Amino acid sequence: MTTQFSPNQNSTDSVLALTSAQQEALRDACGRIAPTWPLDELIAVNPWWEMRDQPIEAVSAKLSALSQVHCVMPKSYFQEVWMESLKPEHLERAIAESGQDCSVELLVKYLLEDDEYTHWHNVSDFVDSGPNRKYKMAWRDEITHQISQFCADFFRHKDYKDSYANTYSGLYSEWLATTRQDKGIEILMVEDGLTEKFLDLPETSEALLAQAFSELHVKESNLADYAHALLLDVNGWASWVAYLNWQDGLDGKENRLMLDFLAIRVAWEWVLWRHQKDNDRGVFNELKVLWAHQMNILPRLIETHQAAQAKAWLWQRAAEMAYQESLFQQLASVEQAQRSADQPRLQAAFCIDVRSEVMRRALEAQSSDIETFGFAGFFGLPIEYHPVGADLSRPQLPGLLKASIKVRPMVDDLKVKSIQDKLNFKARWSEWSYAPPAAFSMVESTGLLYAFKMLRNSLFPADHQHPVNNLPATDAYEMTESGEALTLEQKVNLAAGILHAMGLDKNLAQTVLLVGHGSSSCNNPHAAGLDCGACGGQTGEINVRVLSYLLNQPEVRAGLVDKGIRIPDNTQFVAAMHNTTTDEFTCWGLVDAENTIQHWLSRAGELARQERAVRLGVDSADKRLMHQTIKRRAKDWSQVRPEWGLSNNASFIVAPRYRTKGLDLNGRAFLHDYDWQEDEDRSLLTLIMTAPMVVTNWINLQYYASVCDNYIYGSGNKVLHNVVDGCIGVFEGNGGDLRIGLPMQSLHNGNQWMHEPLRLSVFIDAPREAIEQVSQQHEVVRQLIDNQWLYCFRWDRNGDIERYSNNQWVKASGGE
């Protein structure tokens, strides 16, 4: 059906309406943009998530054609790795797998050839290429800057945690009102009469879109791709709008922000089209011809890009085969063992984060009485955290999920009042110091104090103080659901499900460490991205403290007996934190009379630091000096590389720990414990493949995309970052688009890439039919596997490895 408009609108508003086919095409285009999370809840996101229903190579070709986006590394990169990590046999295997008529010689020759294909041009691009724009500011830059500055102002007036579905104020209408009053654009761009074109625009986004597409002669068959190309022009802010829509979607709501945002970008196209028509008919006639021509050839243009990229994807597949081959050899070398039946002295459950692989290996090396486990870092708690003395709530679970339980520390009223007074004082100081009207008076009044503070932080740096994490936590927590306290039965069911999923429902040790993780860095807007993604970009402290409190309650333990889980009387659950920057541990409530466990943790930290020091460029000869150097990096406000985070991640292994114990996986593998023999109904495998596997895909492809195209999917040089409204995101410099993804300093050490861009290789120890069943029953899983957004391998108990894709199994051991 068409969209209707009231008769009292601007005279141009009632001429046309969007057809149902156009509306569907616009929904398609608006749905292609993946969300980006705010800085204080920063989690990794697969930027192509909303296009996972298509093969990655097809998505790559379309994005390249529409906006010169790079989804595969340039030829210069493959020239570097050729005959190093990547050998002729890897190329041969990639060619054989693809079935293409190609050879190693042709692929090598391809690296020396120049690319000779064009791409889609928006109206603004054509106008920029005109003779009268030669010495003027580019329209592409001005459009991006104007939209970006408007969005920064618009969104700072509303809490992003609120819904845009019910309390919506028009994004398009406010932009239109603002732009009509802005005389500076006409002056800056040296274009007389430009302001009048904005006065003539329709008052509603639907009317604007309908009439613009009509006058621009946009074919319905090309509409989705054209709209997508326009959104990619301002992909950063489009991703923020997608996030706001994502949050409403978790509550079953829908907002229209993306359609309004698209209308703003289309409005610029239409304004420039009309302006050229009225001011330079000769240039406009050329514009019409070029525009009509590319509108006709758009499908062929995309096909051209796909054909041109075919060899690049063979190089990419060969690089992935080189890594997989080395991992196949490692996995095949594992000696078969079984979990010991004796009660271990220590068990430690870590997040599946790749940084935990290094620490788990180091800890296990301390004694045969130590077992480690890998589990998603939120430890199965669907919680949001309400700190003491504050009104905010903070999700402590993956961004894919919505919290159902609220957690508050149990603190007496007097202490709460004291904390609130301190927070109010800090808030007033912050409001005064950052408010634009007070900026100059604040600097004049306190400038010397800030100079002293900078000097002190440079010479005698202190640990970074997170404003929420440093609020008092406790050893006891109030847990509520829908405003009601959890019943004992609910607590027992929650505890039983978590213990079973973690494999900790039998043979428990005397001490069970629940190890969350977080990072330490200073002056780092992207600090949350180094914390636990499974905890919503927060540290895992709250999750492990809440879970240890829950599992240590006598009444919960008594209730677990009826569930078939008997926790020994001498078993103590201890909350612990692993600082991934300094590789230090913090434990709460640990009873260790002989200091044995503390010694193990301390020694494991030393080994982990030694291993990581190599990548950080820190001298590891003197252990004490190395430790001091790493700790100082975490406090240094000028340090742009406090740690490497999850860089170089490449695989996700789902198997019992005894199957990988002793292997040095170089901090590149996510490790999730799973024993299919303890999972009769396949519920645990379903959970792993639909949640942790998806999260690791997001992490993997954010790093991949940020390397392949840091301009579109990365945030550039962090030295130039300016934070937008405290937490929305960053600008690189004082303007341009909102920057998303990872900064270059998180990926490159100044000489070489520290992340090798490879798609995730998933290895699952489970029967064939179990993997097939999960894939067939869950469309998201099937799309990720069949469209090659990741690789799915089965690693059986005999050591054989086979790949699953498109309902087929192909032997992979020893190379494909």
C-alpha positions in Angstrom: 0.0 0.0 0.0 1.1 3.6 -0.5 1.9 6.1 2.2 -0.8 8.8 2.5 -0.2 12.5 3.4 -2.6 15.1 4.8 -3.8 17.8 2.4 -2.5 20.7 4.5 1.2 19.9 4.0 3.6 21.7 1.7 2.2 21.6 -1.9 4.9 19.3 -3.0 4.0 16.8 -0.3 0.8 15.5 -1.8 2.2 14.7 -5.3 3.6 11.2 -4.7 3.7 8.5 -2.2 6.0 5.5 -1.7 4.7 2.4 -3.4 4.7 -0.9 -1.4 7.6 -2.1 -3.5 9.6 1.0 -2.6 8.8 0.6 1.0 10.0 -3.0 1.0 13.2 -1.9 -0.8 13.9 0.8 1.8 13.3 -1.7 4.6 15.8 -4.0 3.0 18.4 -1.2 2.7 17.9 0.1 6.2 18.2 -3.4 7.6 21.6 -4.0 6.1 23.4 -1.8 8.7 24.8 -3.5 11.8 24.7 -1.7 15.1 27.6 -0.1 17.0 27.5 0.0 20.8 28.3 3.1 22.9 31.8 3.5 24.4 30.7 2.7 27.9 29.2 -0.6 26.8 31.5 -1.2 23.8 31.4 -4.8 22.4 32.7 -6.2 19.2 30.2 -6.4 16.3 30.3 -8.2 13.0 29.7 -5.1 10.7 28.2 -7.4 8.1 25.9 -9.1 10.5 22.7 -8.0 8.9 23.8 -9.4 5.5 24.7 -12.8 6.8 22.0 -14.4 4.7 24.2 -13.8 1.6 27.6 -15.4 0.8 30.5 -13.3 2.1 32.0 -12.9 -1.4 28.7 -11.6 -2.7 28.4 -9.1 0.1 32.0 -8.0 -0.5 31.4 -7.4 -4.2 28.3 -5.4 -3.6 29.9 -3.2 -0.9 33.0 -2.7 -3.1 30.8 -1.6 -6.1 28.5 0.7 -4.0 31.1 2.4 -1.8 34.6 1.1 -2.4 34.4 -0.9 0.8 37.2 -3.4 1.2 36.1 -6.8 2.7 39.3 -8.6 1.7 42.9 -7.5 2.1 44.7 -5.6 -0.7 47.3 -7.2 -3.0 50.1 -5.5 -1.1 49.2 -7.6 2.0 49.3 -10.9 0.2 52.6 -9.9 -1.4 54.0 -9.7 2.2 52.8 -13.1 3.3 53.5 -14.9 0.1 56.2 -17.5 0.5 56.3 -16.7 4.2 53.2 -18.1 6.1 51.5 -18.7 2.8 53.0 -21.3 0.4 52.1 -22.6 -3.2 50.4 -25.7 -1.8 47.9 -23.5 0.1 47.0 -21.7 -3.1 46.6 -25.1 -4.9 44.2 -26.3 -2.2 42.2 -23.1 -2.4 41.9 -23.4 -6.1 40.9 -27.1 -5.9 38.2 -26.3 -3.3 36.8 -23.4 -5.4 36.6 -25.4 -8.6 37.8 -22.3 -10.5 39.8 -22.5 -13.7 43.0 -20.9 -12.3 46.6 -21.7 -11.4 49.2 -20.6 -8.8 51.0 -18.7 -11.6 47.9 -16.7 -12.5 47.3 -15.9 -8.8 50.8 -14.7 -8.4 50.5 -12.6 -11.6 47.3 -11.1 -10.2 49.2 -9.5 -7.4 51.1 -7.4 -9.9 48.2 -6.3 -12.0 46.4 -3.0 -11.7 42.6 -3.0 -10.9 40.6 -1.6 -13.8 37.0 -1.4 -12.5 34.9 1.5 -11.4 32.2 1.8 -8.7 28.9 3.5 -8.0 28.8 7.3 -7.8 26.2 9.2 -5.8 24.9 12.5 -7.2 27.3 14.4 -4.8 30.2 12.5 -6.4 29.3 13.5 -9.9 28.8 17.2 -8.9 32.2 17.1 -7.2 33.8 16.1 -10.4 32.3 19.0 -12.3 34.5 21.8 -13.6 33.0 24.5 -11.3 34.0 22.6 -8.2 37.7 22.3 -8.9 38.9 24.7 -6.2 36.0 24.4 -3.8 35.3 22.2 -0.9 34.0 18.7 -1.8 30.3 18.1 -1.4 31.0 14.6 0.0 33.0 16.1 2.8 30.5 18.9 3.6 27.5 16.5 3.5 29.2 14.1 5.9 30.3 16.9 8.2 26.9 18.6 8.2 24.9 15.4 8.9 27.4 14.3 11.5 27.4 17.5 13.4 23.6 17.6 13.4 23.4 14.0 14.7 25.9 14.7 17.4 23.7 17.5 18.6 20.4 15.7 18.1 21.3 12.5 20.0 23.1 14.2 22.9 19.7 15.6 24.0 18.3 12.1 24.7 19.5 9.2 26.8 20.3 6.4 24.4 19.0 3.9 27.0 15.5 5.3 26.4 13.2 4.0 23.7 12.8 5.9 20.4 9.7 4.0 19.5 7.2 5.7 21.8 8.8 9.1 22.6 10.0 9.9 19.1 10.8 13.4 17.9 11.4 13.5 14.2 15.0 13.2 13.1 14.3 14.4 9.6 12.0 17.2 10.6 14.5 18.6 13.1 17.3 18.3 10.5 15.2 20.2 8.0 14.4 23.0 10.5 18.0 23.3 11.4 19.3 23.2 7.8 16.8 25.8 6.6 18.2 28.3 9.1 21.9 27.5 8.4 23.0 30.3 5.9 26.6 29.2 6.4 26.4 26.2 4.1 25.6 28.4 1.1 28.5 30.7 2.0 31.0 27.9 2.7 30.3 26.0 -0.5 30.1 29.3 -2.6 26.8 28.3 -4.1 24.2 31.2 -4.3 20.6 30.1 -4.0 21.3 26.8 -2.2 19.3 27.7 0.9 16.2 28.1 -1.2 16.4 24.5 -2.2 16.1 23.4 1.4 13.0 25.6 1.9 11.3 23.7 -1.0 11.9 20.3 0.6 8.8 18.3 1.8 8.0 18.3 5.5 7.9 14.6 6.0 10.6 12.0 5.3 8.1 9.7 3.4 7.2 12.5 1.0 10.8 13.5 0.5 11.8 10.0 -0.4 8.9 9.4 -2.7 9.4 12.6 -4.7 13.2 12.4 -4.7 13.3 8.9 -6.1 10.8 10.0 -8.8 12.7 13.0 -9.9 16.0 11.1 -9.8 14.5 8.3 -11.8 15.6 5.6 -9.4 14.5 2.2 -10.6 12.7 0.1 -8.0 15.0 -2.8 -8.9 18.0 -0.6 -7.9 16.4 1.3 -5.0 17.7 -0.9 -2.1 21.3 -0.8 -3.4 21.1 3.0 -4.0 19.8 3.6 -0.6 22.4 1.3 0.9 25.1 3.2 -0.9 23.9 6.5 0.6 23.9 5.0 4.1 27.4 3.8 3.6 28.4 7.4 3.0 27.7 8.0 6.7 28.1 4.5 7.9 29.2 5.5 11.4 26.0 7.4 12.3 23.9 4.8 10.4 25.4 2.2 12.7 24.5 4.3 15.8 20.9 4.6 14.5 20.9 0.8 14.0 22.0 0.4 17.6 19.0 2.4 18.8 16.7 0.3 16.7 18.4 -2.8 18.0 17.6 -1.8 21.6 14.0 -1.1 20.8 13.9 -4.5 19.0 14.9 -6.3 22.2 11.8 -4.9 23.8 9.6 -5.8 20.8 9.3 -2.2 19.6 10.2 -0.6 16.3 11.3 2.9 15.6 11.6 4.8 12.3 14.9 6.5 12.9 16.8 4.8 10.1 14.2 5.8 7.5 14.4 9.4 8.7 18.2 9.2 8.6 18.1 7.9 5.1 15.8 10.7 4.1 18.3 13.2 5.3 21.0 11.8 3.0 18.6 11.5 0.1 17.6 15.1 0.7 21.1 16.2 0.0 21.1 14.2 -3.3 17.9 15.9 -4.4 19.0 19.4 -3.4 22.3 19.1 -5.4 20.3 17.6 -8.4 17.9 20.6 -8.4 20.6 23.1 -7.7 22.7 21.9 -10.7 19.6 21.9 -12.9 18.8 25.5 -12.0 22.3 26.9 -12.0 24.3 25.1 -14.7 22.3 23.4 -17.4 25.3 22.2 -19.3 26.8 20.4 -16.4 23.4 19.1 -15.4 22.8 17.6 -18.9 26.0 15.6 -18.5 25.0 14.6 -15.0 21.6 13.2 -16.2 23.3 11.1 -18.9 26.0 9.7 -16.5 23.3 9.1 -13.8 21.0 7.2 -16.1 23.9 5.1 -17.5 25.1 3.9 -14.1 21.5 3.3 -13.0 21.2 0.9 -16.0 24.5 -0.9 -15.4 24.3 -1.2 -11.6 23.6 -5.0 -11.6 26.5 -5.6 -14.1 28.7 -3.3 -12.0 28.3 -5.5 -9.0 28.9 -8.6 -11.1 32.1 -7.0 -12.4 33.4 -6.5 -8.9 32.6 -10.1 -7.9 34.5 -11.4 -10.9 37.4 -9.0 -10.1 37.6 -10.1 -6.5 37.5 -13.8 -7.2 41.3 -14.2 -7.1 41.6 -12.0 -4.0 39.2 -14.4 -2.2 41.4 -17.4 -3.3 44.4 -15.7 -1.7 42.3 -15.1 1.4 41.1 -18.7 1.5 44.7 -19.9 1.1 45.9 -17.8 4.0 43.1 -19.4 6.2 44.1 -22.8 5.0 47.7 -22.1 6.1 46.5 -21.3 9.6 44.1 -24.2 9.7 46.8 -26.7 8.5 49.0 -25.8 11.4 46.1 -26.1 13.8 45.1 -29.5 12.3 48.6 -30.7 13.1 48.5 -29.5 16.7 45.1 -31.1 17.3 46.1 -34.4 15.7 49.1 -34.5 18.0 47.1 -34.4 21.3 47.5 -37.5 23.4 44.1 -38.9 24.4 43.4 -38.6 28.1 40.4 -38.5 30.4 39.4 -36.2 33.2 40.8 -37.4 36.5 38.3 -39.0 38.9 40.3 -37.6 41.9 39.2 -34.4 43.6 41.6 -31.6 42.3 43.0 -29.0 44.7 42.0 -26.1 42.4 39.5 -25.6 39.6 39.4 -22.3 37.8 36.6 -21.3 35.3 37.7 -18.7 32.9 36.0 -16.7 30.1 36.5 -18.2 26.6 38.4 -15.0 25.7 41.6 -15.7 23.7 43.7 -14.0 26.4 42.5 -16.6 28.9 44.1 -19.3 26.8 47.5 -18.0 27.7 46.7 -17.7 31.4 45.0 -21.1 31.6 48.0 -22.8 30.1 50.3 -20.9 32.5 48.1 -21.9 35.5 47.8 -25.5 34.6 51.6 -25.7 34.3 51.9 -25.1 38.1 50.5 -28.4 39.3 48.6 -31.5 38.1 46.1 -30.7 40.9 44.8 -27.8 38.8 41.9 -28.0 36.3 40.7 -25.1 34.2 37.4 -24.6 32.3 36.3 -22.2 29.6 32.8 -20.7 29.6 31.2 -17.5 28.4 32.5 -14.7 30.7 29.0 -13.6 31.9 28.8 -17.1 33.5 25.3 -17.7 32.4 23.9 -14.8 34.6 21.2 -12.8 32.7 21.7 -9.8 34.9 21.8 -6.0 34.9 23.7 -4.3 37.7 22.5 -1.4 39.8 25.5 0.1 41.6 25.3 1.5 45.1 24.1 5.1 45.3 23.5 5.5 41.5 20.3 5.4 39.3 22.0 3.8 36.4 21.8 0.2 35.4 24.4 -1.6 33.5 23.9 -4.9 31.4 26.3 -7.6 32.3 25.6 -10.0 29.5 26.1 -10.3 25.7 24.6 -7.7 23.5 22.5 -10.4 21.8 20.6 -11.0 25.0 18.3 -9.0 27.3 18.7 -9.0 31.1 15.9 -10.5 33.1 17.4 -10.3 36.6 18.4 -7.1 38.4 21.3 -7.2 40.9 22.0 -4.7 43.7 24.7 -4.9 46.4 23.4 -5.2 49.9 24.7 -2.0 51.7 23.3 -0.2 54.7 21.4 3.0 54.2 24.1 5.2 55.9 26.7 4.0 53.5 24.4 4.5 50.5 23.8 8.2 51.6 27.6 8.8 51.9 28.2 7.4 48.4 25.4 9.4 46.9 26.8 12.6 48.3 30.2 11.9 46.8 28.7 11.1 43.4 26.5 14.2 43.4 29.6 16.3 44.1 31.5 14.7 41.3 28.5 15.1 39.0 28.2 18.9 39.7 32.0 19.3 39.1 31.8 17.4 35.9 28.7 19.3 34.7 30.4 22.6 35.4 33.8 21.6 33.9 32.3 20.2 30.6 29.4 22.6 30.0 30.3 24.8 26.9 29.3 28.1 28.6 31.6 27.4 31.5 34.6 26.2 29.5 36.6 29.4 29.5 35.9 30.4 33.1 36.7 26.9 34.3 40.0 26.9 32.5 40.9 30.4 33.9 39.9 29.3 37.4 41.5 25.8 37.5 44.0 25.8 34.7 47.0 25.6 37.0 45.5 22.8 38.9 44.9 20.8 35.7 48.5 21.5 34.7 49.7 20.1 38.0 47.4 17.1 37.5 48.9 16.4 34.1 52.4 16.6 35.5 51.5 14.3 38.4 49.9 11.8 36.1 53.0 11.9 33.8 55.6 11.4 36.6 53.6 9.5 39.3 50.7 7.8 37.6 48.0 6.2 39.6 45.8 3.2 38.7 42.9 4.2 36.5 39.7 4.6 38.4 36.6 3.4 36.7 33.6 5.5 38.0 31.3 2.5 38.2 33.6 -0.4 38.9 35.2 1.5 41.8 31.9 2.0 43.6 31.7 -0.4 46.6 30.7 -3.9 45.8 29.8 -6.5 48.5 29.8 -10.2 49.2 26.0 -10.2 49.3 23.6 -9.2 46.5 19.9 -8.7 46.2 18.5 -10.4 43.0 15.1 -9.5 41.6 13.0 -10.4 38.6 10.1 -8.2 37.5 10.4 -6.3 40.8 10.1 -9.5 42.9 13.0 -11.1 44.9 14.1 -14.4 43.4 12.6 -17.4 45.2 14.8 -20.2 46.5 13.5 -22.4 43.7 14.5 -19.8 41.1 18.0 -19.5 42.6 18.4 -23.3 42.7 17.3 -23.7 39.1 19.6 -20.8 38.0 22.6 -22.4 39.9 21.9 -25.9 38.6 21.7 -24.7 34.9 25.0 -22.8 35.2 26.9 -25.6 36.9 25.7 -28.1 34.4 26.6 -25.9 31.4 30.1 -25.3 32.9 30.7 -29.0 33.5 31.1 -28.2 37.3 28.2 -30.4 38.4 30.4 -33.2 39.7 33.9 -33.9 41.1 34.3 -30.3 42.5 37.6 -29.2 43.9 38.2 -27.8 47.4 38.6 -24.3 45.8 36.7 -23.3 42.7 37.8 -20.0 41.2 35.2 -18.2 39.1 37.6 -15.9 37.1 36.2 -12.8 35.4 38.4 -10.5 33.5 39.0 -6.8 32.8 41.7 -4.5 31.6 43.6 -1.5 32.8 44.3 1.5 30.7 44.3 5.3 31.1 42.9 8.0 28.8 41.3 5.4 26.6 37.8 6.0 25.2 37.8 2.4 23.9 38.7 0.9 27.2 35.4 -1.1 27.4 36.4 -2.9 24.2 39.3 -4.5 26.2 37.0 -5.7 28.9 34.6 -8.7 28.7 32.4 -8.7 25.6 30.2 -11.4 27.1 29.5 -9.0 30.0 28.4 -6.2 27.7 31.7 -4.5 27.5 32.2 -4.4 31.3 34.5 -6.3 33.6 33.3 -9.7 34.8 33.7 -8.7 38.4 30.0 -8.4 39.2 29.1 -11.7 37.5 31.7 -13.8 39.4 30.9 -12.1 42.7 27.2 -12.7 42.3 27.7 -16.3 41.2 30.1 -17.1 44.0 27.6 -15.6 46.5 24.8 -17.7 45.0 26.7 -21.0 45.0 28.1 -20.5 48.5 24.6 -20.1 50.1 23.8 -23.2 52.2 20.1 -23.2 51.2 21.0 -23.1 47.5 23.4 -26.0 47.9 20.8 -28.0 49.8 18.3 -27.4 47.0 20.9 -28.5 44.4 20.9 -32.0 45.9 17.4 -32.6 44.6 18.8 -31.7 41.1 21.4 -34.4 41.4 24.3 -31.9 42.1 26.1 -32.4 45.4 28.6 -29.8 46.3 31.1 -31.1 48.9 31.2 -29.3 52.3 34.8 -28.4 51.8 34.2 -26.8 48.4 34.6 -23.0 48.4 33.5 -20.9 45.4 35.8 -17.8 45.1 35.3 -14.8 42.9 38.5 -13.7 41.1 39.5 -11.2 38.5 42.2 -11.6 35.8 43.6 -8.2 34.7 44.4 -8.9 31.1 46.8 -5.9 30.8 49.0 -6.8 33.8 48.2 -10.5 34.1 47.5 -10.1 37.8 44.8 -11.8 39.9 42.5 -10.3 42.5 40.5 -12.8 44.7 37.7 -12.1 47.1 37.2 -14.4 50.1 39.9 -16.9 49.2 40.8 -19.1 52.2 44.4 -20.3 51.4 46.1 -21.0 54.7 49.3 -22.4 53.0 49.4 -19.6 50.3 49.7 -22.4 47.8 47.0 -21.1 45.5 48.3 -17.5 45.7 51.7 -18.8 44.7 50.2 -20.7 41.8 48.4 -17.6 40.6 51.4 -15.4 41.0 53.7 -17.7 39.1 51.1 -18.2 36.3 51.0 -14.4 36.0 54.7 -14.3 35.5 54.6 -16.9 32.7 51.7 -15.1 31.0 53.5 -11.8 31.2 56.7 -13.3 29.7 54.7 -14.6 26.7 52.8 -11.4 26.1 55.9 -9.2 26.6 57.2 -10.3 23.2 54.3 -8.8 21.3 54.3 -5.7 23.5 58.0 -5.1 22.8 58.9 -5.3 26.5 62.2 -6.8 27.6 61.4 -10.0 29.5 64.9 -10.8 30.7 64.3 -9.2 34.1 61.0 -10.5 35.5 60.6 -7.8 38.1 61.5 -5.0 35.7 59.2 -6.5 33.1 56.3 -6.5 35.6 56.9 -2.9 36.5 57.1 -1.8 32.9 53.8 -3.5 32.0 52.1 -2.0 35.1 53.4 1.4 34.2 52.0 1.1 30.6 48.6 0.5 32.1 48.8 3.8 34.1 50.4 5.9 31.3 47.9 8.4 29.9 49.9 8.7 26.7 50.1 4.9 26.1 48.2 4.0 22.9 48.9 0.3 23.2 48.4 -0.9 26.8 47.6 -4.4 25.6 46.7 -6.1 22.3 43.2 -7.2 23.5 41.8 -10.0 21.3 44.0 -9.3 18.3 45.1 -12.3 16.2 42.0 -14.3 17.3 41.4 -17.1 14.7 39.7 -20.2 16.2 37.0 -21.3 18.5 37.4 -24.8 20.0 34.4 -26.5 21.7 35.7 -29.6 23.5 36.6 -30.9 26.9 39.8 -29.3 28.2 41.7 -32.5 28.3 41.6 -32.6 24.5 43.6 -29.3 24.2 45.6 -29.4 27.5 49.3 -28.9 26.9 48.8 -27.3 23.4 50.3 -23.9 22.9 47.6 -22.1 20.9 49.4 -18.8 21.0 46.5 -16.8 22.5 44.6 -17.2 19.2 41.9 -19.6 20.3 38.6 -19.2 22.2 38.3 -22.3 24.4 34.8 -23.5 25.5 34.5 -26.6 27.5 31.9 -29.1 26.3 31.5 -32.9 26.6 28.8 -34.2 24.2 28.5 -37.4 26.3 27.0 -35.2 29.1 24.6 -33.5 26.8 21.9 -36.0 25.9 19.3 -33.5 24.7 21.9 -31.4 22.8 20.7 -28.3 24.7 24.2 -27.3 25.7 25.5 -27.6 22.1 22.6 -25.6 20.9 23.4 -22.9 23.4 27.0 -22.8 22.5 26.4 -22.7 18.7 23.7 -20.0 19.0 25.4 -17.7 21.6 29.2 -18.1 22.2 29.8 -19.1 18.6 27.9 -16.0 17.4 29.7 -13.7 19.9 33.1 -15.1 18.7 32.0 -14.5 15.1 31.3 -10.9 16.0 34.7 -10.4 17.7 36.5 -12.1 14.9 34.9 -10.2 12.1 35.2 -6.8 13.8 39.0 -7.3 14.0 39.0 -8.6 10.4 36.9 -5.7 9.1 38.9 -3.1 11.0 42.1 -4.4 9.4 40.6 -4.8 5.9 39.0 -1.3 5.8 39.9 0.8 8.8 38.4 3.9 7.1 34.9 2.5 7.0 34.9 -0.2 9.8 37.7 1.1 12.0 38.2 4.3 14.0 41.5 5.5 12.6 44.2 7.1 14.7 43.3 7.1 18.4 45.7 10.0 19.1 43.2 12.2 17.1 40.0 11.0 18.8 37.5 13.3 20.3 34.6 11.7 22.3 31.1 12.5 21.1 28.7 13.3 24.0 30.7 11.3 26.6 29.8 7.8 25.2 28.2 7.8 21.8 31.5 7.3 20.0 34.5 9.2 18.6 35.3 11.6 15.9 38.8 11.4 14.3 39.7 15.0 14.7 36.9 17.6 15.1 34.5 16.3 12.6 33.7 13.8 9.8 31.6 10.7 10.3 31.2 8.9 13.6 34.1 6.4 13.8 33.3 2.8 14.7 35.3 -0.3 15.1 38.9 -0.6 16.3 41.6 2.1 16.1 44.8 1.4 14.2 46.8 1.2 17.4 44.8 -1.9 18.4 45.8 -3.7 15.2 49.2 -2.4 14.1 52.4 -1.8 16.0 53.8 0.8 13.6 55.7 -1.7 11.6 53.3 -4.6 11.0 49.8 -5.9 11.5 49.4 -7.5 14.9 46.1 -9.1 13.8 46.1 -11.5 10.9 42.7 -11.1 9.2 41.3 -14.6 9.0 37.7 -15.8 9.3 37.0 -17.8 12.4 37.7 -21.6 12.3 35.3 -23.4 14.7 36.2 -26.9 15.9 33.5 -28.9 17.7 33.9 -32.2 19.4 30.4 -33.6 18.9 28.6 -36.2 16.7 27.8 -35.3 13.1 24.1 -35.4 13.6 24.2 -33.1 16.6 26.0 -30.4 14.6 23.7 -30.9 11.6 20.6 -30.6 13.9 21.6 -27.3 15.4 22.5 -25.9 12.1 19.3 -26.9 10.4 17.1 -25.8 13.3 18.7 -22.3 13.7 18.8 -20.1 10.6 21.5 -17.8 12.0 23.9 -20.7 12.5 23.1 -22.2 9.1 23.8 -18.8 7.5 27.1 -18.3 9.2 28.3 -21.7 8.1 26.9 -22.0 4.6 27.7 -18.5 3.6 31.3 -18.8 4.8 31.2 -16.2 7.5 33.1 -18.8 9.6 34.3 -22.4 9.1 32.7 -25.3 11.0 34.8 -28.3 11.7 34.1 -31.5 13.6 37.0 -32.9 15.6 36.2 -36.4 16.7 37.7 -38.4 19.5 40.0 -40.3 17.1 41.6 -37.0 16.0 40.0 -36.9 12.6 38.8 -33.5 11.4 36.1 -32.8 8.8 34.4 -29.6 7.6 30.7 -29.1 7.5 29.0 -26.7 5.0 25.8 -26.8 3.0 24.8 -30.1 4.5 27.9 -31.8 3.4 30.9 -33.2 5.2 34.4 -33.1 3.7 37.5 -34.6 5.3 39.9 -31.9 6.4 42.7 -33.6 8.3 46.1 -33.1 6.6 44.7 -30.3 4.4 41.7 -30.3 2.1 
